[in-house]
Amino acid sequence: MHLLRAEWKKLRTFREVWVGYLLGFAFLSFSIYMEKDSSSLKWFGVQQNIYAYGATLTAFLIVIGLSHIFCYERERNTICLIRTAKNGLMDSYVAKIVLTVQYCAFVIAVIGILSIVVNGYRFGFADALGKMTEGVYFEEVPMSNLAYCIVQYVFLFLGALYFAGFVLIVAVIAKRSAWVITICGGCYIAFLGYYYVGQIQDNWLGRICNFLFQYGFSGFMLQESYSRLSATSVMPWGDWEQIWKPILFVIVATTFEFAAVWLLWKRKEQR
Amino acid sequence: MKRELLRIMKMPLYWLVIGGGMTIRLVFAYFDRLYRQDSFWNSFADFWNKIGAFTMAVLILVVLIRLFSMDREHGVQDVISSTMLGRRNLFLYRLFAVVTGACIGVSVLAAANTILSALFGQGIALNNEWIMAFLTRTGIALCGSVGLSVVAGAICDISKSQPVTLCICGIPFIISIFVNADVVRPFELFWFFRYGFFTELMRGRLLQSMLGFWVIWYSTILVLALAIAIAKRKERKEL
């Protein structure tokens, strides 16, 4: 608990985190303001917010916030001190992973609550508990409009953890936050670009990109992979009955990532 | 000054980034040679539009400006700033080194692009207009790179944090790439993002409309960033 508190305290001392919060808040306010024209779409519009701005903003805040936590000890040369403590490496690893999970939950809760509350305030909450009739990724979902919005943010949380695992792996390897930001931010932007313009390519390169997008973090953050991996061969949309498949996949993939972070974190540096 | 420049030149990452950019160009040149011979020299002239601009942005923001945050990262900031030439003079030396590093980067990329294109483009008809277009765009990209390195260097010196500079300077660069020029109108927010943060210049494009406004805008950004950085360097010594 003390270690976790210390990790949060450490996170608050990083200057880039505050700059990131400032830029992120400006981006979120601007995006919500721009949504005012699509109020007629009501809850269907709110459900599109995640891939309009929610996923990208989450990715940005994760890259800015988590790029430093595994680099800090090596930058400050305190890693040797941690190694000398009993279970020092394990304890600090657990604290950092718990911080990662809490940070992702915090970021998504803020974005989700602001988005739902502001948009709901615009057109009213009257239909919030009404049955969901229209969706992009699933043909029929047996839940209310509001519940589906929350479920989508839970999906985003799982995708965010997947991405956070990737950020941590790069951070442990690269050991410099500027490089982590560039590599992870660049990967996300590349996949985002592919999502918007690149999916028409039907050659070997297109198929590789498609595979990486579908099974990579961006597909799960943008919600696309949840429908693709749960789709049966006949339907173009996802099958809600099969939703456990992508959920299981993303949990297993994230676990592997965190295990990889541990293996890389505990290895000794060669001098 | 010479030492700072040598420090940059000895950074493996400096050459790694340039090498990475040229590898991408090599792949594109190879495919152009195979499948798009009609637009081969057009791609050569258009080098700064995408690959060149991205390579220079990464080079400046990830490699070059680290010179300004290194002291703080190593915990020697207070000691260095207490020395006679460790404040304004050191800042100016480093700035000059970063600008020179950016100029060398642009020159190396331009030379490598020319050599690669000459190697792969043998036998493909060459128009003199493309050579002139490439040279003009290289000059414009050089101006953009120098401008970005000065502003980014000043911001990094003010904040003493490379990731902060990466956020402040990198985000407008990325947004600028995504903004559609046909949709934005003068004095809109995205119009400033599109043209107001050196990206357009780094892509080898001259700002054609409202040139007077942009001269004042860029001069203001440069002077303001430099003035704040120098003023901050003059603050009371810690040791």
Interface residues (C-beta under 8 A of the other chain):
Chain A: F14 R15 E16 V19 G20 L23 F30 I64 S67 H68 E75 S177 A178 W179 I181 T182 G185 I189
Chain B: V58 L61 V62 R66 E73 S159 K160 S161 Q162 P163 V164 L166 C167 I168 G170 I171 I174 L189
